[in-house]
Amino acid sequence: MKQQILNQMKMNGYKIEETDNAIFATRADAAPVMIRFIDGTVMFYSQYNSNLLSRSDSSGFKSYINDLNQSVAMTRFSTNPEISILSFDANYMGNYDEYTFAQFIRLWEYDTRNMIDNHSESFRYLSSDDELVSEYGNESFDSYATA
């Protein structure tokens, strides 16, 4: 199953790098993904750094994550506030089937690209601190940072 999945990821334009514990798949227009094979389950995991606003406005950031989770097809979004990240994962279970795995990849990409890109709060929490200040100005950023 592992080789079939790697071949299909390559056919979808991903560059593959294998390590002892995981496989890393990257493509310019998609979230980088770490793939692990554990007990018949294929685990997809990725993360984006969030900015200082995600820590200072943690209730707003959690609301954003909850909103993402209510809108996605299969991906689970979460955070670790101590290190300021938006993490996301999904599991493919069962036997390998080319069509079924293609649908899994399509839904993963939709959830991790389109849902994030099209959400009105993504820039607020996932842009760099410099981009946030440039867009909203110091006063707007400071009001969140001190709240």
PADO-18975 format. One record per residue (C-alpha): x, y, z; chain; residue in three letters. Coordinates in nm, 3 decimals. Each point is the difference from the previous one (the first is absolute). Example, Ala and Ser with C-alpha at 12.3 -4.5 7.8 and 13.67 -1.06 7.14 Angstrom:
# residues 2
REC        xx        yy        zz   cadena   residuo
REC     1.230    -0.450     0.780        A       ALA
REC     0.137     0.344    -0.066        A       SER
# end
This chain:
# residues 147
REC        xx        yy        zz   cadena   residuo
REC     0.000     0.000     0.000        A       MET
REC     0.280     0.242     0.086        A       LYS
REC     0.157    -0.011    -0.346        A       GLN
REC    -0.338     0.039    -0.173        A       GLN
REC    -0.078     0.309     0.208        A       ILE
REC     0.343     0.150    -0.066        A       LEU
REC    -0.043    -0.060    -0.374        A       ASN
REC    -0.341     0.165     0.006        A       GLN
REC     0.135     0.300     0.193        A       MET
REC     0.275     0.035    -0.262        A       LYS
REC    -0.259    -0.023    -0.280        A       MET
REC    -0.180     0.290     0.171        A       ASN
REC     0.313     0.212    -0.024        A       GLY
REC     0.140    -0.043     0.350        A       TYR
REC     0.372    -0.028     0.063        A       LYS
REC     0.068    -0.282     0.244        A       ILE
REC     0.271    -0.020     0.263        A       GLU
REC     0.020    -0.315     0.211        A       GLU
REC     0.151    -0.022     0.348        A       THR
REC     0.007    -0.288     0.248        A       ASP
REC    -0.316     0.116     0.179        A       ASN
REC    -0.203     0.191    -0.259        A       ALA
REC    -0.042     0.112    -0.356        A       ILE
REC    -0.012     0.368    -0.088        A       PHE
REC    -0.196     0.106    -0.307        A       ALA
REC     0.021     0.352    -0.138        A       THR
REC    -0.155     0.183    -0.291        A       ARG
REC     0.012     0.373    -0.070        A       ALA
REC    -0.375     0.056     0.018        A       ASP
REC    -0.081    -0.231     0.291        A       ALA
REC     0.072    -0.025     0.369        A       ALA
REC     0.310    -0.207     0.072        A       PRO
REC    -0.105    -0.333     0.145        A       VAL
REC     0.163    -0.254     0.225        A       MET
REC    -0.128    -0.350    -0.073        A       ILE
REC     0.033    -0.285     0.247        A       ARG
REC    -0.115    -0.359    -0.031        A       PHE
REC    -0.114    -0.142     0.334        A       ILE
REC    -0.197    -0.321     0.048        A       ASP
REC    -0.171     0.009    -0.339        A       GLY
REC    -0.083     0.370     0.027        A       THR
REC     0.155     0.267    -0.220        A       VAL
REC     0.035     0.316     0.206        A       MET
REC     0.029     0.340    -0.170        A       PHE
REC     0.125     0.287     0.217        A       TYR
REC     0.097     0.356    -0.071        A       SER
REC     0.023     0.334     0.175        A       GLN
REC     0.030     0.370    -0.060        A       TYR
REC     0.159     0.247     0.234        A       ASN
REC    -0.243     0.246     0.148        A       SER
REC     0.087     0.351     0.109        A       ASN
REC     0.012     0.182     0.332        A       LEU
REC    -0.364     0.096    -0.039        A       LEU
REC    -0.099    -0.367     0.022        A       SER
REC     0.147    -0.003     0.352        A       ARG
REC    -0.128     0.335     0.119        A       SER
REC    -0.346    -0.055    -0.150        A       ASP
REC    -0.016    -0.369     0.085        A       SER
REC    -0.378    -0.008     0.025        A       SER
REC    -0.028     0.149    -0.349        A       GLY
REC     0.259    -0.246    -0.132        A       PHE
REC    -0.186    -0.294     0.155        A       LYS
REC    -0.324     0.129    -0.149        A       SER
REC     0.172     0.012    -0.341        A       TYR
REC     0.117    -0.360     0.045        A       ILE
REC    -0.348    -0.112     0.105        A       ASN
REC    -0.144     0.172    -0.307        A       ASP
REC     0.250    -0.183    -0.223        A       LEU
REC    -0.090    -0.331     0.163        A       ASN
REC    -0.369     0.058    -0.067        A       GLN
REC     0.064     0.068    -0.369        A       SER
REC     0.249    -0.268    -0.104        A       VAL
REC    -0.069    -0.334    -0.164        A       ALA
REC     0.237    -0.220     0.202        A       MET
REC     0.296     0.190     0.143        A       THR
REC     0.033     0.080     0.370        A       ARG
REC     0.149     0.337     0.095        A       PHE
REC     0.151     0.069     0.342        A       SER
REC     0.262     0.212     0.169        A       THR
REC     0.273    -0.011     0.256        A       ASN
REC    -0.010     0.351     0.148        A       PRO
REC     0.342    -0.038     0.159        A       GLU
REC     0.173    -0.011    -0.338        A       ILE
REC    -0.248     0.204    -0.210        A       SER
REC    -0.097    -0.243    -0.273        A       ILE
REC    -0.308    -0.104    -0.190        A       LEU
REC     0.034    -0.375    -0.044        A       SER
REC    -0.218    -0.222    -0.213        A       PHE
REC    -0.025    -0.369    -0.064        A       ASP
REC    -0.208    -0.269    -0.166        A       ALA
REC     0.012    -0.379    -0.009        A       ASN
REC    -0.047    -0.235    -0.292        A       TYR
REC    -0.110    -0.341     0.125        A       MET
REC    -0.059    -0.329    -0.173        A       GLY
REC     0.152    -0.163    -0.301        A       ASN
REC     0.156     0.204    -0.276        A       TYR
REC    -0.232     0.080    -0.287        A       ASP
REC     0.118     0.242    -0.269        A       GLU
REC    -0.334     0.178    -0.036        A       TYR
REC    -0.067     0.019     0.375        A       THR
REC     0.348     0.131     0.075        A       PHE
REC    -0.033     0.256    -0.282        A       ALA
REC    -0.318     0.125     0.169        A       GLN
REC     0.184     0.012     0.333        A       PHE
REC     0.275     0.216    -0.155        A       ILE
REC    -0.258     0.224    -0.170        A       ARG
REC    -0.188     0.058     0.327        A       LEU
REC     0.326     0.056     0.194        A       TRP
REC     0.109     0.261    -0.253        A       GLU
REC    -0.341     0.166     0.002        A       TYR
REC    -0.008     0.018     0.380        A       ASP
REC     0.360     0.113     0.043        A       THR
REC     0.018     0.241    -0.290        A       ARG
REC    -0.340     0.130    -0.100        A       ASN
REC    -0.160     0.009     0.343        A       MET
REC     0.296     0.184     0.152        A       ILE
REC     0.054     0.232    -0.298        A       ASP
REC    -0.367     0.095    -0.018        A       ASN
REC    -0.063     0.053     0.372        A       HIS
REC    -0.025     0.367     0.093        A       SER
REC     0.206    -0.043     0.319        A       GLU
REC     0.295    -0.193    -0.147        A       SER
REC     0.207     0.311    -0.075        A       PHE
REC    -0.064     0.133     0.349        A       ARG
REC     0.141    -0.310     0.172        A       TYR
REC     0.236    -0.159    -0.254        A       LEU
REC     0.178     0.294    -0.161        A       SER
REC     0.336     0.104     0.134        A       SER
REC     0.008     0.260     0.275        A       ASP
REC     0.155     0.248    -0.246        A       ASP
REC    -0.276    -0.059    -0.257        A       GLU
REC    -0.263     0.046     0.269        A       LEU
REC     0.146     0.332     0.116        A       VAL
REC     0.035     0.112    -0.363        A       SER
REC    -0.367    -0.079    -0.070        A       GLU
REC    -0.163     0.120     0.322        A       TYR
REC     0.261     0.237     0.144        A       GLY
REC     0.165    -0.003     0.340        A       ASN
REC    -0.302     0.142     0.181        A       GLU
REC    -0.234    -0.273    -0.120        A       SER
REC     0.255    -0.272     0.076        A       PHE
REC     0.081     0.150     0.339        A       ASP
REC    -0.366     0.004     0.101        A       SER
REC    -0.015    -0.378    -0.056        A       TYR
REC     0.338    -0.061     0.160        A       ALA
REC    -0.100     0.170     0.323        A       THR
REC    -0.354    -0.141     0.019        A       ALA
# end
